[in-house]
Structures are given as structure tokens and as C-alpha cells.
Amino acid sequence: MRKIDQSAKLSAGIYAGIFLLMFVFNRMTLYLFDDFLYLYSFADKTRITSIAQIFPSMAAHIQTMNGRTMAHFLVQLFMLLPMWVFDLVNAGMFLLLIWGICALAGMERKRSNLLTAAVFCAIWVYAPAFGQVVLWQDGATSYLWASSLGLVLLYLTAQDCLYDRGIKSPWGKMGFLALSFLTGGYLEPTSAGVLVAMTLLVGVGLFIRRKKIGGYIWAGLALAALGFLSMFLSPAEFRNKAGDALTRVMLMKQIIFTTEFLKNYSVPLLVFVGSLVICILAKTDLRQILLGVILFIGALAANYIHIFAYYYPPRSAMGMVSLLLCADAVLLRAILDDHKYLATAAVTAAIMIVSFIPEFFVGFQDIALTYVRMRNNERAIHQCADEGREVAEIKDLSPESKYSPGYGLIYVQTDPDKWPNTDMARYYGVEAIVGIPSSPKETAEE
């Protein structure tokens, strides 16, 4: 059994299967919502057709929208390329998220294919607004990529601070510094959680393990903090995200709301508590226990930073969920090595995989239906343009689950002068687009 669980060929097959699946789902996702907005420059409203145009666009973006210039620079960059290029890269970033969790859980241990499969299933089941954070181009570039990059940064930091395997190559250290600044200034909640976890890893290495922390780690921590401050204190960010939320009444309301928000993830929270108790009783590697606790604290930081925000959309919880699932994986992987508690960890992973099956079919159906509806709408718009009609009528998506990339987003409005209708019409080359609701009969026929 262990031979199968540690098989390199099976591991490659699992990763290849996940990549192919996610690439297909990405190919079935078209532009929607903010995608149409980011096709155009925030500086002069012209269509972005060169990399040079992105810089003044982001300079205007930081004044009017938010401070996520690194993420949205990449959004506009990939929109210069064919959509399949983004689809390939995004499927790869999803694999990187899984690898990051498994790498942090593994460290000095051999691979576990059971854990890899369980991690994929857990992400599928618990990723908030799955279609928004994994498939929608603007959303995935922001939320998925932030989590993937953040976990890689924490893995490299933990390698040095907990396992004495620091980066030796000068080029590797330069890459670490670049990744630190990028991750720190990428996305508010995820960056906050990663920054807190990174700080705690350095603290454990310094004060508990009494080791000398590499200079590049200190520099990376400083750059991550600088990146976060540059994002959080940008003109639009501070005005739009902080503003009135800093009043005492709003702070209290947000503290209550963000605490209640955790109820949505009671199962992963219970898995963490139970796994932590088992690890302590079994006296597993202290470094693994500390790493799990640090990731859990990072998840709490990613959640509670929303007390400073106007609202807490589900997609913003992606960083918190990624860190929480990673904390679970770290402790479960430690338990898998203890024969006394092996069955407990294996059953937990198996339950996760079984619970994934019905959710997968729900998600597959909704992603496919969304794709069919968007393709039909595209045909209607092109037909309108070919016939010389000024107004194109298209049906709303009516998504049924969080797996649809259109779930929780405004796909089209009944007023042609409202956004995103205006940018959508501009993109497709028609005078105006009007949204009409899908009838229950049409939905059932599809």
C-alpha cells in the first residue's frame, strides 16, 4: 500500500490528470465581468494593444481602483495574448497550489499520493466561489495566483527557518527576493496571511530553534512587508478599503461578521483541531506541529484583515482557505507516518475524496452549462453585428452553483447603458447589448 502511495508514476499521473481537467475547464470559460474592463486602459480608455500601454493604465488604476497593480498588470498582460495561453498558465498555477500544499506538508517526508488526491478534492469542495477564483480570468489571476505564489514563498522560508535547507545560489536568492515583494503586494488578504506566517517562521527559527537566519530571509521579509504597505497605502486602496470601515461601530460589525464567516469552513477547522491534538499526543516532529500552527494563524490573519474592508466577498477568502487546508495537510501528513494513527489520517483523506464525487458532477454540469450559454450569446451578438442591427439581446447565465465562473457576478444588465454591458458591446463591436432573463423552461431544456 505504501509503495502505491509513494509511486512517482502514479503521482505524475495524478498531476497530469488534474492539469488536463483544469485546462479543459479554463478553455470553457470566456471573458466576463471585470475582464471586459481590463481590456481597456484606465488612463485613456483605449484598447490595450501593447505592453507599454499597461504602465500608464496601472498608474491610473492605483489612483481610482485599488493597489493590486501587480496582479492587474498580469491581467492586462495576458489579455494581449491568445486566451489559450492564459488557460495553460492558469491550469499550471492550480497545480502549483496543490504542489505548494503538499510540499509544505511533506518537507523531509516521502510523497503521498493519497494526500495529493485529498488536497485536490478539498480545494474543489472548499475553495470559495470556485468558478470566480479558479476559472474567471481576472479572478484567477488575483485570487488563485496569490495563494499559489504565497505557498511557494512560505515553503522556501520554512526550508531555511525550520529545516536548515536555505537557498545557496545567488540567482535563487534573487528570485526569492522578487517573489517576496510580488507576494507581499499582490492581494490584501492573502498577502496579509502569508506575511504573518512568514514572520512567525522567522521568529520560530530565531527564538525557538536558536538558528542564524539567512540574510536573504530577512531581506525577503522586509520586501514582503514593503510590498504589502505599497498596496495597502495606495491612494485608491486606502480610500476604498479603509475609509469609513475604521469607525468603531463598523469595526465591531466586521469583527462579528468575519468570525461568523468561519462557520462556512467548520469541517477544515475541526480537522485542524483534531489533527493537532493527535500530533501532540503522538509527539510527532515539533517542527511539523509548529508549521501547522503557523499556517493556521496565517489563515486567521487572512480572514480577520477583512475587518478593515467595506465588504467580504466569498472569493476574498481564497487565501484563508488555502492556508487552512495547508495547515490540515501538514498535520495529517505527520499523522500518516505514525502507524498508531495511520488509519485515522487515511480515513480522513478518504472521506474528503468521497465527498468530492457529488460536488464534482455538480461543478462539471454548471461549468458546461455556463459555457454553452455564453457561446450561444456570443453567436447572437455576432449575428446581430452581421445583420447590422444596433442592439443585441442576450440571456443571463443563471448559474446554479459556485463552480460556474459567472456565479455571484454581473454577467449582463437589462439597461444597455450600464456596465458591463457598455464594455461588452465595445469588445464585440456592436452598438449596445441588452440582457434578458432566462426562463425556467429554457434552463430545463438546456
N, C-alpha and C positions, 0 to 999 in steps of 0.2 A: 504493500500500500504506500509506504513512504517513497519507494522507487518511482511510482507513478506520480505522486505528489511533487517530487523534485525533478521530474523529467524535463530536460531542456527542450526536447522536441515538442512535447505537449504544451509547454509554456509558450513557445514560438507560435504554435497553432492557435492558442487562446488569444494571444495579442493580434495575430493576423486576422482572425475571425472578427474580433471587436473592431479593428481598423476598417475592414471591409464593410461591416454593418453601419458604422458611423459615417463612412464616406457616402454610402448609398442614401442614408437619411439626409446628409448635407446636400446631396445633389437634388433631393426632393424639396428643398427649401429655397424659396425665391426671395427677392427683396421685399421688405415690408416695414412699415412704421418709420423709425429713425433712419433706416437705410436710405430712403429717398432724400432725407435732409442732408446726410453726409456725402451725397453725390455732388453737392454744390459747395462752393467756398463760402465761409462765414464772413469773409472780408468784402467780397463784391457780388456774391450770389451767382457767379458764373459756374458752369460745369467744370469740375476738376478734371484736367486732362494731362497734367504733368506733376511731377514731384515738387517742383519749385512753387507751385500754387498752394501746396499744403501748408507751408510755413506761415504765410500771412493769414491763411484760414485759421490755423490754430492760435495765432496771436489774437485774432478777433474772438475766437472760441473761448479763450481763457478770461475774456472780459465780459462775455454775455451768457455763457452756458455753464461751464464748470471747469475745474482744474485738471481733468483727466486728459491732458494733452497727449501723453504718451500712448494711451490706449486708442484715442481717437485719431491720432496721427496714423496708426496702423490700420484703422478702419478705412480712412481715405486712401491710404497707400494700396491696400488690397482691392479697392474699388477701381483702381486703374488697370487691374489685371482681369483676365477671364475668370468667371465665377468658379470654375473647376479648380483653379489654383488655391483659392481660399478653402474650398471644400477639402482638398488634400491636406493642407496645413492644419485645418481645424480638427480633422479626424486624428491627425498626429498629436495635437495638443490634448485631445481627450485621452489618448494613450499615455501621454506624459503625466497626466493627472493620476491615472491608475499606477503607473510606474513609480511616481513620487511617493504615493501612499505605501506601496509595497516595499520600496527601497528603505523608507524610514522605519517600517515595521521589521524589515529583515536585518539590516546592518550586518552583524557578524554571523548571521544565520543563513542556512541554505534556503533557496527559493521554495515557495509553497504555492502550487497551482490551485489548491483549494482556496487559499486566501485571495489569490488574484481573481478567481471567479467570483468569490463572495464580495470583493471590493467593487467589481463592475456592477454586480446586482444591487449592492447597496446604493451606489451612485444613481442607478436607474430609478430605484424606488424613492430615494430621499432627496435627490437634487431638487431644489425648489424651482418651480416654473421651468421644467426640464427643457421644453422647446425654446424658451427665451434664452436660457443660459448656455445651451449646448448647440443649437441649430441656427437661430436667428443671427445674422452676421454681426450686426452692431453689438448685440447682447453677448454672443460667444466671445468676441474679441475682448470685451471688457471683463465679463464675469468668469468664464471658463479659463481664459488665459491667465488672469490674475491668480487664480488658485493653483494652476499648474506651475507657473513660474515661482510662486511663493513656496510651494513644497520643495522644489528643487533647491532653492536658496536655504531652506531650513535643513535639508538633507546635508548639504555641504557644510553648513555651520555645525551641525551635530557631529559630523565626521571628525571635525577638528576638536570641538569642545568636550565631547563625551568619549570618543573612540581613538583619539590621538592619531588620526589619519588626515592631517592637513594637506592642503594643496601645495605642491612643491614647485610646479612650473610657473615661471613669471607670467606666461600667457594665460595660464589657468587662473592666476590671482587677478589679473586684469579683467578677465571675464567675470570673475566673482564680484569685483567692484562694480562693473557695469550692471550686472544682474541685481545687485543690491539697490542701486539708485533707481533702476527701472521698476523693480518690485515695490519699493517704498513709495514711489509716486504714481502708481498705476491705478489703484481703485481704493477709495476710502476705507470701507470695512475690512476687506481682505488685507490691505496694506497694514492696517492697524493691528490686526490679529497676528500677522507674520512678524511685525516689528516687536510686539510684546514677546512672542515666543523666542525670537532671535535674541532679545535682551536677556531673557531668562536662561537660555542655553549658555550664553557667555557668563552669566552670574554663577551658574552651577559649575562650570568649568573652573572659574576663578576661585570661588569660595568653598565649594564642597570637594571638588577633585584636586584643588590646590595646584593647578597646572598653569603654565605660562600660555596665555592666549596669543596666537599669532597676530602680528601687526596688521595683516590684511583683513583679519576678522574685525578688529577694532575699526579699521577704515571703512569696511563694509557696513558695519552697524551705524557709523556716523553718516554715511552716504544714504542709507535707507531712511534714517531719520530726516535728513535734509530733503530727500525726495518727497517724503510724506508732508513735511511742512510747506514745501513749494506748491504742492497740490492743495492742501487744506487751507492755506492762507491766500490763495489766488483771489483776485477781485470777485469773480462770479461765484466761486465756491463759498467764500466767507459770507457773501451777501445772501446767496440762495440756500445754503445748507445750514448755516448757523443762525444768523439773524434773530428772529423772534423766538426761536427754539431755546434760546439761552435764558428766558424768563423762568422764574422758579416754578410757576404753575405748569408750564409746558414741560419742564424737565421732569417733574413728578409724574405727569401723564405718560411721558415717553419711557420712564423707568418701569412703570407698571406694564405698559404695552410690550416693551422688549422682553420683559420677564415672562409674560403670558405667551409670547411668540414661541418660546422654547417648548411649550406643550406640544407643538407640531412634531417635535423630534424626541418625544419621550422614550421611544424604543432605543435609539442610539445612546441616549443619556443613561438609561438603565443598563445597557450593555457595558458602558464605560464603568459605572459604579460596581457592577458585579465582577467585571474582569479585574478591576483594581483590587478589590477585596481578595480575590483568588490569588493574584500576583503577590500580594503582601503576605498572605498565609503560606504560599508556596515558597516564599523567599527567593523569587526569581531575580535576575540581574537588576540591581538597583538602578543602573543607567537606563534600562528599558522602562522601569516604573517612572523614573523622573521624566523621561522623554514623553511618555503618555500623558502625565500630569501637565507638563509644559504645553503640549499641543491642545489639551483641554482648556487651559487658561487662555491660550491664544484664541480658541473658538469663542469663549465668553467675551473676550475683548472685541472680536469682530461683530458680535451680537450687540453689545452694550454701547458701542460707539454711535449707534443709531439714536441714542437719547439726544444727540446734538443735531438730528436731522428733522426736517418737516414731516417726512413720512418714511415708512419702512416697507417698500415693495418686496414681495417674496424673492425676486431674483437677487436682491441685495444680500440675501442670506447664504449665497453660494459659498463664500469664503468661510463662514462659520461652519456650515455643514461639512465642507471638505476637511477642515481641521478636526472637527468632531469625529468624523469617520476615520480619519488618520489616527487619532488617539485610540479609538476602538481597535483598529488593526494592529497597532503597536503592542497593546496589551494581549490581544488574542494570539498574536504570533508568539509571544513569550510563553503563553499557556500551552501552545501546540508542542513545545519542546519538553513539557513535563508530562511523563506518562500517566501520572496520577490524575491529571486534569485534562488529558488529551481529548477524551470523549466529550467533555463539556464544550471545549472550543470547537471541535468538529461538528457537534450538533448545532451550535450557534451559527456557524458558517452555512451548514446545510439548510437550516430554517430560512436564512437570508436568501439562498438560491431558490428555494421552493416558493417563497413569497414573491419572487421576481417574475415567475412564469405568467400569472394572470395579468400583472402590470405590463409585461412586455407586449402582450396581444392588444391590450387597451391602447398602449402607446403607438404600436405599429399601425393600427387602424386609424387613429386620429392623425398621425403624420401623413399617411397615404391620402386620407380624405382631404386634408388641408391642401396637399399638393394638387390633387385633381381639381379642387375648386379654384385655386389660384391660376392653374393652367387654363381652365375654362374662361376665367375672367380676362386673362391675357389675350386669348383668342377673340373675345368680344371687343376688347379695346382696339386690337389691330384691325378687326373687321370694320369698326366704326371709322378708323382713320382711312382705310382703303376706300370706303364708300363716301368719304368727305363729310360725314356728319360731325357736328361740333361737340355733342355731348355723348359720352359713353356711359351706359348703365351697367354696373357690375354688382354681383351679390356679395353680401357679407360672408365671412368664413364660418361663423357659428361653431367655433371649436368646442370640443366636448371634454377635453382633459388637459392637464398641464403639459402633456407631451407635444401638443400642437404648438409650432412656433408663433402662432397668432393668438394663443391663449393669454388673456389679460392685456392685449394690446389693441390699439385702434387701427383696424385694417382700412376701413373706408367710412366716410360720413355721408349723410343724406344731403348736406349742404356742400355744393361743389366749390364754394369759396373758402372752405375750412381746410386746415391741414389734417391729415397728409394728402388729401385729395389734390391740392394745388401742386405739390412737388411730384406726385404720382403722374398727374396729367402731363406735366412738363417732361418727365422722363420718357413716357410712352409716346409723346408727340401729338397729343390731342388737346382740344380747346378746354374741355372740362370733363370731370368724372363725377358721377353721382352714384351713391351707394343705395342699394335696395336690400331689405332683409330677406333671408332665405326662408321659405315656408317650410313647415314641418313635413309636408308631403314630399317636397323636393329633397330634403335632407334624408328622408327614409329611402327614397328611390336611389340615392347615391350609395 
